[in-house]
């Protein structure tokens, strides 16, 4: 990687500038790379908040090698790892890190979870309905981390697919929202569709394309002065469902720059989080023998550290 800074990018922060150039990495990951000396400017190590000058040359440090695969894990440049939580004969459970895209699209041609799966588990290449999504029956947003199940054979794929369609699986998330949520628990219902104007998902259906019914249930875990920690269960699986629904009730998620309410005042600590404060904590489903299987992961370190700053 080598980027020469042009006139229009003068005085832009290094981490923000690179976030626009390296779309497959979150801002937090980029900041970790800079701090570790993996990215240099003009041959020197600088801080993430370094303000760019015209003609600056940004590149990877040639003496630092990035470990891609180690002990069954894929390490992203920022230090986050894709971990295999369980490896069964019919399925795999992975803990997807924030910053990783699940499957290829127009903006992300490689470096996706799907690419990693095919390389490590070649047998799943022909599993599923779409070659771009081998064994994949559900997804997580790029900047959301947590549990995903991947089928290793077609029979398991069909089994999982039906469970997701019939709402028989259980997916539980932990989220930190702006503001103090008044209800201890609630169910957010209403259609979600893509806005013809912004291209983002909107709840309510007004001025939206291909709107579909969606339901999101939440319970308050803990309230802070300006934030609320929530357990969230999605009863449907719509694109950006949790983020769009939380925005619709006036409590957008911390770190979410796409679905943010106008009253949110961004602070330096939130900007440096570099991801959405949301992760898929628990996942449950039935295996091919009809036995209920359930998995749970710990809170990511960066989210835990941010939570400590607001406690």
C-alpha positions in Angstrom: 0.0 0.0 0.0 1.3 3.4 -0.9 -0.9 6.6 -1.0 0.2 10.1 -1.8 -1.9 12.8 -0.1 -3.4 15.3 -2.6 -4.4 18.9 -2.0 -8.1 18.2 -1.2 -7.0 16.0 1.8 -4.8 18.6 3.5 -5.4 18.8 7.3 -7.5 15.7 7.4 -6.8 13.3 10.2 -4.8 10.2 9.2 -7.1 7.6 10.6 -10.3 9.2 9.1 -8.5 9.5 5.7 -7.5 5.9 5.7 -11.0 4.7 6.8 -12.2 6.1 3.5 -9.5 4.4 1.6 -9.5 1.0 3.3 -13.2 0.2 3.3 -12.7 -3.4 4.7 -11.2 -2.1 8.0 -12.9 -0.2 10.8 -11.5 3.0 12.2 -10.5 1.3 15.4 -8.5 -1.3 13.5 -6.8 1.4 11.5 -5.9 3.3 14.7 -4.4 0.1 16.2 -2.3 -0.4 13.0 -1.0 3.2 13.3 -0.2 2.8 17.0 1.6 -0.5 16.3 3.7 1.3 13.7 2.3 -0.8 10.8 1.4 2.4 8.9 4.0 5.2 8.5 3.9 8.6 6.9 7.0 9.9 5.1 9.0 7.0 6.5 8.1 7.9 10.1 5.7 6.6 12.7 3.0 9.1 13.5 -0.2 9.3 15.7 -3.7 8.4 14.5 -4.6 12.1 14.8 -1.7 13.3 12.6 -3.0 16.0 10.2 -2.1 15.3 6.6 0.1 17.6 4.4 0.1 17.7 0.7 2.6 15.2 -0.8 2.7 13.0 2.3 3.4 9.4 1.4 1.4 6.9 3.5 2.5 3.3 3.4 2.8 0.0 5.4 6.0 -0.4 7.3 8.1 -2.8 5.2 9.7 -4.5 8.3 6.4 -5.5 9.8 4.7 -8.7 8.6 1.0 -9.2 9.2 0.1 -12.7 10.4 -2.9 -13.9 8.4 -3.5 -17.4 9.8 -2.5 -18.8 13.1 -4.0 -21.5 15.2 -7.2 -21.6 13.3 -7.7 -17.9 13.5 -7.6 -15.1 10.9 -6.0 -12.0 12.3 -7.1 -8.7 10.9 -4.6 -5.9 10.6 -6.0 -4.1 13.6 -5.4 -7.2 15.8 -9.0 -8.5 15.9 -9.2 -12.2 15.1 -11.8 -14.4 13.6 -12.2 -17.2 16.0 -13.6 -20.7 15.5 -15.8 -21.3 18.5 -17.0 -24.8 17.6 -16.1 -27.1 14.8 -18.8 -29.8 14.4 -19.2 -32.4 11.6 -22.3 -30.5 10.2 -21.6 -26.9 11.1 -19.0 -24.4 12.3 -19.6 -21.6 14.8 -17.4 -18.5 14.3 -17.0 -15.3 16.3 -16.8 -12.7 13.5 -14.7 -9.6 14.4 -15.9 -6.1 13.6 -14.5 -4.8 10.3 -14.9 -8.1 8.4 -17.5 -8.3 5.7 -19.5 -11.6 5.6 -19.6 -12.1 1.8 -18.3 -10.3 -1.3 -20.3 -7.4 -2.8 -19.6 -4.5 -5.1 -17.5 -2.7 -2.5 -15.7 -5.7 -1.0 -14.3 -8.2 -3.6 -12.0 -10.1 -1.2 -11.0 -10.6 2.4 -14.5 -11.6 3.4 -15.6 -14.3 5.9 -16.8 -16.3 2.8 -13.2 -16.3 1.4 -11.8 -17.4 4.7 -14.3 -20.2 5.0 -13.7 -21.7 1.6 -9.9 -21.7 2.2 -10.1 -23.3 5.6 -13.1 -25.6 4.9 -13.1 -26.4 1.1 -16.0 -28.8 1.4 -18.5 -25.9 2.0 -17.7 -24.3 -1.4 -20.8 -26.0 -2.9 -23.0 -25.7 0.1 -25.9 -23.3 0.0 -28.0 -21.3 -2.6 -25.4 -18.8 -3.7 -21.7 -19.5 -4.5 -20.8 -16.1 -3.0 -22.3 -17.2 0.3 -21.0 -20.8 0.9 -22.8 -22.3 3.9 -23.9 -19.0 5.1 -27.5 -18.7 6.2 -27.4 -15.4 8.1 -25.1 -12.4 8.4 -23.8 -9.6 10.6 -23.1 -6.1 9.6 -19.4 -5.2 8.8 -18.9 -3.2 12.0 -20.8 -5.7 14.2 -19.1 -8.6 15.8 -20.3 -11.9 17.3 -21.6 -15.4 16.7 -22.5 -16.9 13.3 -23.3 -20.5 12.3 -22.1 -21.8 9.0 -23.3 -25.1 7.5 -20.7 -27.7 6.3 -23.2 -29.7 4.2 -26.4 -29.1 2.2 -28.6 -31.0 4.7 -27.5 -28.8 7.6 -27.8 -25.7 5.4 -31.5 -26.5 4.6 -32.1 -27.3 8.3 -30.7 -23.9 9.4 -32.4 -22.0 6.6 -35.8 -23.3 7.6 -35.2 -22.5 11.3 -34.2 -18.9 10.4 -37.2 -18.6 8.1 -39.6 -20.0 10.8 -38.0 -17.9 13.5 -37.0 -20.9 15.5 -33.4 -19.8 16.1 -32.5 -17.5 19.0 -30.2 -14.5 18.4 -29.3 -12.3 21.3 -27.3 -9.1 21.1 -25.8 -6.8 23.6 -25.9 -3.1 22.6 -25.1 0.3 24.1 -27.6 3.0 23.1 -27.5 6.8 23.4 -29.8 8.3 26.0 -31.7 6.7 28.9 -34.3 4.2 27.6 -37.4 4.6 29.8 -39.1 1.3 29.3 -37.5 -1.7 31.1 -38.5 -3.9 28.1 -40.4 -3.4 24.9 -41.1 -4.7 21.4 -40.3 -2.5 18.4 -42.5 -3.5 15.5 -43.0 -2.0 12.1 -41.8 -2.3 8.5 -38.3 -1.6 7.5 -37.3 -0.6 3.9 -34.5 1.1 2.0 -34.8 4.8 1.7 -35.0 6.0 -1.9 -33.1 9.2 -0.9 -30.3 8.0 1.4 -30.0 4.3 0.5 -30.1 3.4 4.2 -32.7 1.3 5.9 -35.6 3.2 7.5 -38.3 2.0 10.0 -41.9 3.0 9.3 -42.0 2.4 5.6 -42.5 6.0 4.5 -40.6 6.8 1.4 -38.9 3.4 1.5 -38.5 0.6 -1.1 -39.4 -3.0 -0.6 -40.5 -2.6 3.0 -40.9 -5.7 5.1 -42.3 -6.4 8.6 -39.7 -6.4 11.3 -39.7 -7.0 15.1 -37.0 -6.2 17.7 -37.4 -7.0 21.4 -35.2 -5.4 24.1 -34.6 -5.5 27.8 -32.6 -2.9 29.8 -29.5 -4.3 31.5 -28.2 -1.1 33.0 -28.8 2.6 32.8 -26.1 5.2 32.9 -26.2 9.0 32.8 -26.3 9.3 29.1 -26.4 5.7 27.9 -28.4 2.5 28.2 -27.0 -1.1 28.0 -29.5 -3.4 26.3 -30.1 -7.1 25.6 -31.7 -7.3 22.2 -33.4 -10.2 20.4 -34.4 -9.9 16.7 -37.5 -11.8 15.8 -36.9 -11.2 12.1 -33.7 -10.8 10.0 -33.7 -7.6 8.1 -30.7 -5.6 6.9 -29.5 -3.2 9.7 -32.7 -4.1 11.6 -31.4 -3.3 15.2 -29.7 -0.1 14.1 -32.7 1.2 12.2 -35.2 0.3 14.9 -33.1 1.8 17.7 -32.8 5.0 15.7 -36.6 5.0 15.1 -37.3 5.2 18.9 -34.7 8.0 19.4 -31.9 5.8 20.9 -29.3 5.2 18.2 -26.3 3.0 19.0 -23.0 4.3 20.2 -20.5 4.4 17.4 -23.1 4.1 14.6 -22.3 6.8 12.1 -25.0 5.7 9.6 -28.0 5.4 11.9 -27.6 8.3 14.2 -30.2 10.7 15.6 -29.6 14.4 15.3 -29.4 15.0 19.0 -26.4 12.9 19.5 -23.3 14.8 20.4 -20.2 12.8 19.3 -17.4 12.8 21.8 -13.8 11.9 21.2 -14.1 8.6 23.0 -17.0 7.6 20.7 -15.1 8.6 17.6 -12.1 6.5 18.6 -14.3 3.4 19.2 -14.3 2.9 15.4 -17.2 0.5 15.3 -20.8 0.1 16.3 -21.3 -0.8 20.0 -23.2 -4.0 19.2 -22.3 -7.7 19.2 -24.1 -11.0 18.8 -23.6 -12.5 22.2 -25.7 -15.7 22.1 -26.9 -18.0 19.3 -29.2 -21.0 19.6 -30.6 -23.5 17.1 -31.3 -27.2 16.6 -28.8 -29.6 14.9 -29.7 -32.4 12.5 -30.6 -34.7 15.4 -33.1 -32.2 16.7 -31.0 -31.3 19.7 -30.9 -27.7 20.9 -27.4 -26.2 20.6 -26.5 -22.9 22.2 -23.3 -20.8 22.1 -22.2 -17.6 23.9 -19.2 -15.3 23.6 -17.7 -12.7 25.9 -17.9 -9.0 25.3 -15.1 -7.7 22.9 -12.4 -5.9 24.7 -12.8 -2.6 22.9 -16.5 -2.5 23.8 -15.8 -3.5 27.4 -13.2 -0.7 27.7 -15.6 1.9 26.3 -18.3 0.7 28.7 -15.9 1.4 31.6 -15.6 5.0 30.4 -19.4 5.6 30.8 -20.0 3.6 34.0 
